Amino acid sequence: MSASGGDGGEPVAGVAAEPESAAGRAYAVVRDRILEGEFEDGSMLSEGRIAAELGMSRTPVREAFLQLQAEGWMRLYPKRGAMVRPVPPHEFREVLQARQLIETEAVRTVCASPGGSERLVRRLREVIERQRRVWEDDDLAAFTRADVEFHREVVAAGGNSILQGFHQLLQDRHRRMTTQSISHDTTRADLAIAQHTGLARLIEEGDHEGYARATAEHLNDIHGSTL
């Protein structure tokens, strides 16, 4: 999962430039718009357009584009601009497989710990309620951030810092994939909320095997037909 070079390899979670720098601001804005679906797969972006929008010169935008290419979010074409790199089907499958493995192990650990699920379930229900509220407000960006948070809370509760690190690398992919899946079929948002509620209940019941089965179903229902 290391960053690739200019060959447009798979995206990885990168470290943005310093937030107070112009390049860092350009990076953050463009990256968020890619993750939130405002800049669609295959769309072409120009340094001049972004620079004008953000009120800066082209130089920091060029730096931001180079970083985004290195992380695999876009592909640069000299004198033409930058293309937002589509998510290939194999990447969808690999991210879903990795997420299931990491979360299932985390829940197994939580369920084996006496009283370990209480705080997690309480926290998950707070996130679910927020997901419900922001979806009622038709805020897809906030919905996808809450979706990432739900699954991040599950992994964090497992207490394995190595698995948390792996999961951190998947979170930007997760966010972008969820944006695309919900945009493709908005009924999946209500389904995701209902299934999150069921996942929290399985953790509360200490049923880690049931959680493993339900997670596989959840990931397939939300993302399967997007592959």
PyMOL commands that set and color helices and strands:
alter all, ss='L'
color gray80, all
select helices_A, chain A and resi 22-35+47-54+58-70+89-112+116-136+140-157+161-184+187-204+208-226
alter helices_A, ss='H'
color red, helices_A
select strands_A, chain A and resi 44-45+74-77+81-84
alter strands_A, ss='S'
color yellow, strands_A
deselect
rebuild
show_as cartoon
